[in-house]
């Protein structure tokens, strides 16, 4: 075997004379336009970046597999869940929400959890967070929420005042903010946190019976979080601590794993459940719908190229497989548009043809042309209907029309008042019944510390009196004391 390295070529495969020296007139003369490799090299260099995601910018990921460990055919006909022991290749991307590339991994934030199953029936993408709830329930407020977490338009600086102004005027955010301000807002690693689909989805079995479901991936490494002080210390030590930890664990054979537990609600329960089950700011109590273990997720392979396989990964909430579909959850319905549209903007209309985004099965449709087209239709028809054997949809086999009709019927009633729709009930229960005394002490300290950094007094008062005191009077009183404010009136 020759030890000689391959000869450098242009992107067209033509051999190159030198990697080091440009063509010039004399030793110190001007460069020549005919040095096409230099021009190609510089032109490509200044185009190496694609637009960042607007949020969930900083992240990392790995490949692995999902193994079905229980028979779930009672609830869904999804092929990748059809047999105990069946393994499906996966890709996962973890991220933080608010920060840009270079953002400290350890800073307080929600962590994104984007999971792709490469199934035999196409890609199934499940996009959520490391929390079972979210800040808003209606997509109309989503861009405003993200704007409030980013940078001020005048100074270009982050603003706690802007964040608390939005949160304190949006009571539905209280559950998520309670989680965020606890130590769960600073996970020690991606491996030591849970992942959730967060939103509600639909499962359908082979007989056409439908169920509402929630996904919970429980870490088998155990939950570990930083305290606020530990997270700030790690910021000075390693900005990429989460990305580095995941890479090192997988490279060293310490493969991270999670247990998938499903909450399954009979279809008919939704209409008169005590709160709106499609409201992503709320959880379904386990006493009502006990989690059922159905599978195991294992990450065992690092990306070979971070940009090609992680940065260019484009997840799409509308990527469903037969047996799984959307619910009337308004955030799901909006994300079915927004996620794919983001990828079309970032990497082009043919983003799904990139290797990391390609499904395992063949693609047959009538899309054509566009920038960076790789796959093509050859001489096949590019319109439907046609007389030449082009692909044809199968409505009866793959999508019963009542799927969306019935969802729409629930949609007209789901956002009417339910008995326990109050936004402060569940965060109050989290504070009183789930958190330990240490958790509660850290929560108060973290809230007070965050509210003390540049937040105007009227917004502090609103956050105490109209927000935290309604979550729990004791919590409100402690936050007020920490800010040097009068004890709030009992709600």
SVG drawing of the C-alpha trace seen along z (x, -y; Angstrom):
<svg xmlns="http://www.w3.org/2000/svg" viewBox="-67 -51 77 60">
<polyline fill="none" stroke="black" stroke-width="0.4" points="0.0,0.0 1.4,-3.4 2.1,-5.9 1.7,-8.8 -1.3,-11.1 -3.9,-11.7 -3.4,-14.6 -5.4,-17.7 -8.2,-18.4 -10.7,-21.1 -14.4,-20.4 -14.7,-19.3 -12.0,-16.7 -9.3,-18.4 -5.7,-18.0 -4.2,-21.0 -0.5,-22.1 -0.1,-23.6 -2.0,-24.0 0.4,-26.7 1.3,-29.2 -0.9,-31.5 -0.1,-32.3 1.5,-35.8 3.5,-38.0 7.0,-37.7 7.8,-37.3 5.8,-40.3 3.6,-41.0 -0.2,-41.0 -2.2,-37.7 -3.7,-36.3 -7.3,-35.8 -6.6,-32.5 -5.7,-30.9 -9.0,-29.2 -8.2,-27.0 -7.4,-30.0 -10.7,-31.6 -12.6,-28.5 -11.0,-28.0 -11.6,-31.6 -15.2,-31.7 -16.1,-28.5 -14.4,-29.7 -16.7,-32.8 -19.7,-30.6 -19.0,-27.9 -21.8,-28.9 -25.5,-28.4 -28.0,-30.7 -28.2,-29.7 -31.5,-28.4 -33.4,-31.3 -33.5,-29.4 -32.0,-26.1 -28.8,-27.3 -26.1,-25.8 -26.2,-22.0 -24.8,-18.7 -25.9,-15.1 -25.2,-11.5 -26.6,-8.5 -27.9,-5.3 -30.9,-3.0 -34.3,-2.6 -35.5,0.8 -39.1,1.7 -39.4,3.6 -43.2,4.1 -46.1,5.0 -47.9,1.7 -50.0,2.9 -53.0,2.4 -52.5,-1.3 -50.6,-1.9 -49.9,-0.3 -46.5,-2.1 -44.1,0.3 -41.1,-0.5 -43.1,0.3 -44.7,3.4 -42.5,6.1 -40.7,6.6 -36.9,6.4 -37.2,4.5 -34.4,1.9 -34.7,-1.4 -31.7,-3.7 -32.0,-7.2 -30.4,-10.6 -30.7,-13.0 -29.8,-16.6 -29.7,-18.3 -29.6,-22.0 -30.2,-25.1 -33.0,-27.4 -32.0,-31.1 -28.2,-31.2 -26.2,-31.6 -23.3,-29.4 -20.6,-29.7 -23.2,-30.0 -22.2,-28.4 -23.7,-24.9 -24.1,-25.2 -26.2,-28.4 -29.8,-28.3 -32.1,-27.4 -34.5,-24.8 -32.7,-22.0 -34.0,-20.9 -34.6,-17.2 -35.0,-16.5 -35.2,-12.8 -35.4,-11.2 -36.4,-7.6 -35.2,-6.3 -38.0,-3.9 -38.9,-1.6 -42.0,-3.7 -40.1,-7.0 -38.6,-9.4 -40.5,-10.0 -39.3,-13.2 -40.2,-13.8 -39.3,-17.3 -39.5,-18.3 -37.5,-19.5 -36.1,-18.2 -39.3,-19.4 -42.8,-18.0 -44.4,-21.5 -43.7,-24.7 -44.0,-28.5 -47.0,-29.2 -49.9,-27.2 -50.7,-29.1 -48.3,-29.5 -49.4,-33.1 -47.3,-34.0 -44.3,-31.8 -42.3,-34.4 -42.9,-37.0 -41.7,-34.5 -38.5,-33.9 -37.9,-37.6 -38.2,-38.2 -35.5,-35.7 -33.0,-37.0 -31.3,-40.4 -32.6,-43.9 -32.9,-45.6 -31.2,-48.8 -28.3,-47.6 -27.8,-44.0 -27.7,-42.9 -29.8,-40.3 -32.4,-41.6 -33.8,-39.9 -36.3,-42.8 -37.6,-41.8 -37.9,-38.1 -39.8,-38.8 -42.1,-41.4 -43.2,-38.7 -43.4,-35.9 -45.3,-38.0 -47.9,-39.0 -48.3,-35.4 -49.6,-33.3 -49.5,-30.2 -45.7,-30.3 -45.7,-29.7 -45.3,-26.0 -42.3,-26.0 -40.7,-29.0 -40.9,-27.1 -39.0,-24.2 -36.5,-26.6 -35.7,-28.4 -35.2,-25.2 -32.0,-23.2 -33.6,-21.4 -32.8,-24.5 -29.1,-23.7 -28.7,-20.0 -25.2,-18.6 -25.0,-16.9 -27.4,-16.0 -27.0,-12.3 -28.3,-13.1 -31.7,-14.6 -35.0,-13.3 -36.5,-14.1 -40.1,-14.7 -42.2,-15.0 -44.0,-17.7 -46.9,-18.1 -49.8,-15.6 -49.9,-13.3 -52.3,-10.7 -51.7,-7.0 -54.0,-4.8 -54.0,-1.0 -54.6,1.3 -58.3,1.4 -58.6,-2.4 -59.0,-3.0 -57.3,-6.2 -55.6,-7.3 -53.9,-10.5 -50.4,-10.0 -47.4,-11.7 -43.7,-10.6 -41.4,-10.5 -37.7,-9.4 -36.3,-8.7 -32.5,-8.8 -31.0,-5.5 -28.0,-7.5 -30.1,-9.1 -31.0,-12.8 -28.1,-15.1 -28.2,-18.9 -25.8,-21.8 -26.6,-24.2 -26.6,-27.8 -23.2,-28.3 -21.8,-25.2 -23.3,-26.1 -21.6,-29.6 -18.3,-28.0 -18.5,-25.6 -19.1,-28.6 -15.6,-29.8 -14.1,-26.3 -15.7,-24.8 -18.2,-26.6 -18.8,-23.3 -19.1,-21.0 -22.3,-19.3 -21.1,-18.8 -17.8,-17.4 -19.4,-15.1 -21.6,-13.5 -18.8,-13.0 -16.5,-11.5 -19.1,-9.2 -20.0,-7.7 -16.4,-7.6 -15.4,-5.8 -18.2,-3.1 -20.2,-4.5 -23.3,-4.7 -26.1,-6.9 -29.6,-5.3 -33.1,-6.3 -36.3,-4.3 -39.4,-5.4 -42.5,-5.6 -45.8,-6.5 -48.9,-8.0 -51.9,-6.9 -55.4,-8.5 -58.4,-6.9 -59.7,-9.1 -63.0,-9.8 -61.5,-11.0 -60.3,-14.3 -63.6,-16.1 -64.5,-16.2 -61.1,-15.8 -60.8,-18.1 -58.3,-20.4 -57.5,-20.7 -55.3,-17.7 -53.9,-19.5 -52.5,-22.4 -48.7,-22.0 -48.4,-24.1 -49.8,-21.2 -48.9,-17.6 -51.2,-14.6 -51.0,-13.4 -49.5,-9.9 -52.3,-8.8 -54.8,-9.3 -52.6,-7.9 -49.8,-5.8 -46.6,-5.7 -46.1,-2.5 -42.6,-1.4 -42.5,-0.6 -38.8,-0.9 -35.2,-1.9 -33.1,-4.6 -29.3,-4.1 -26.7,-6.4 -23.6,-4.5 -22.1,-6.5 -20.7,-10.0 -21.1,-12.0 -18.3,-11.8 -18.7,-15.4 -20.4,-17.8 -21.6,-20.3 -22.9,-17.8 -24.7,-15.6 -25.7,-17.9 -25.8,-21.5 -27.5,-20.5 -29.9,-18.1 -33.4,-19.4 -36.2,-18.0 -39.8,-18.3 -42.7,-17.9 -44.9,-16.9 -42.8,-13.8 -45.2,-11.1 -45.5,-7.5 -48.7,-5.4 -50.1,-4.9 -48.9,-8.2 -50.3,-11.7 -51.0,-15.1 -53.5,-16.2 -55.4,-19.4 -52.5,-20.7 -52.1,-24.1 -48.3,-24.1 -48.0,-20.9 -50.2,-22.1 -48.1,-25.3 -44.8,-23.4 -45.9,-21.2 -45.4,-24.3 -42.6,-26.1 -40.0,-23.4 -39.8,-22.3 -40.0,-26.0 -37.0,-26.8 -35.0,-24.1 -36.0,-25.3 -34.7,-28.7 -31.5,-27.5 -30.3,-24.9 -32.7,-25.1 -35.9,-23.5 -34.1,-20.2 -32.8,-19.9 -34.4,-16.5 -32.0,-15.1 -29.0,-15.7 -27.7,-12.4 -28.5,-13.1 -32.1,-14.0 -32.7,-11.2 -35.2,-8.5 -34.2,-4.8 -37.0,-4.0 -37.3,-5.4 -38.9,-8.8 -41.6,-9.0 -43.4,-12.3 -43.8,-15.1 -41.5,-17.7 -38.9,-18.9 -35.9,-21.2 -34.8,-23.9 -31.4,-24.7 -29.0,-21.8 -31.2,-19.2 -29.6,-15.8 -32.3,-13.2 -34.4,-13.6 -37.3,-12.0 -35.5,-11.0 -38.0,-10.8 -40.9,-10.0 -43.9,-12.2 -43.7,-15.3 -47.5,-15.8 -50.5,-14.0 -52.8,-12.5 -50.9,-11.0 -51.2,-8.0 -47.5,-6.8 -47.3,-4.9 -46.3,-7.7 -46.8,-7.3 -50.3,-7.5 -51.5,-8.1 -53.6,-5.6 -56.1,-7.4 -57.8,-4.3 -54.5,-2.6 -52.6,-5.5 -54.9,-8.3 -58.5,-7.8 -60.2,-11.2 -61.9,-11.1 -58.5,-11.5 -58.6,-15.2 -62.3,-15.6 -62.6,-14.1 -59.7,-16.1 -61.4,-19.3 -64.5,-18.4 -62.5,-18.3 -60.7,-21.4 -63.9,-23.4 -64.5,-22.5 -61.0,-21.8 -60.2,-25.4 -63.4,-26.0 -63.1,-26.1 -62.3,-22.9 -62.6,-22.6 -58.8,-22.7 -57.6,-25.0 -56.1,-27.4 -52.5,-28.2 -51.2,-28.2 -52.5,-24.8 -49.8,-22.6 -46.7,-24.7 -48.1,-25.1 -48.3,-21.3 -44.8,-21.0 -43.5,-23.4 -45.4,-21.9 -45.6,-18.2 -42.7,-17.3 -39.8,-19.6 -37.7,-18.9 -36.9,-21.7 -33.5,-22.0 -35.2,-22.3 -37.5,-25.0 -34.6,-26.9 -32.7,-26.8 -35.7,-27.8 -36.2,-30.9 -32.5,-31.9 -32.5,-31.4 -35.7,-33.5 -34.4,-36.3 -31.0,-36.3 -32.6,-36.4 -35.1,-39.1 -32.4,-41.2 -30.4,-41.6 -31.7,-44.7 -35.4,-44.1 -37.5,-47.2 -39.3,-47.5 -42.9,-47.5 -42.1,-44.2 -40.5,-42.7 -43.8,-43.6 -45.9,-42.1 -43.7,-38.9 -44.2,-38.6 -47.8,-39.5 -49.4,-38.4 -47.2,-35.4 -45.2,-33.7 -47.7,-34.4 -50.4,-32.7 -48.2,-29.7 -47.8,-29.4 -48.2,-32.1 -45.1,-30.8 -43.1,-31.0 -44.3,-34.5 -43.5,-35.6 -39.9,-34.2 -39.3,-35.9 -40.7,-39.2 -38.4,-39.0 -35.4,-38.3 -36.2,-41.4 -36.8,-43.6 -40.5,-43.9 -43.6,-43.8 -45.1,-40.3 -47.7,-39.9 -51.4,-39.8 -52.8,-36.2 -54.3,-35.4"/>
</svg>
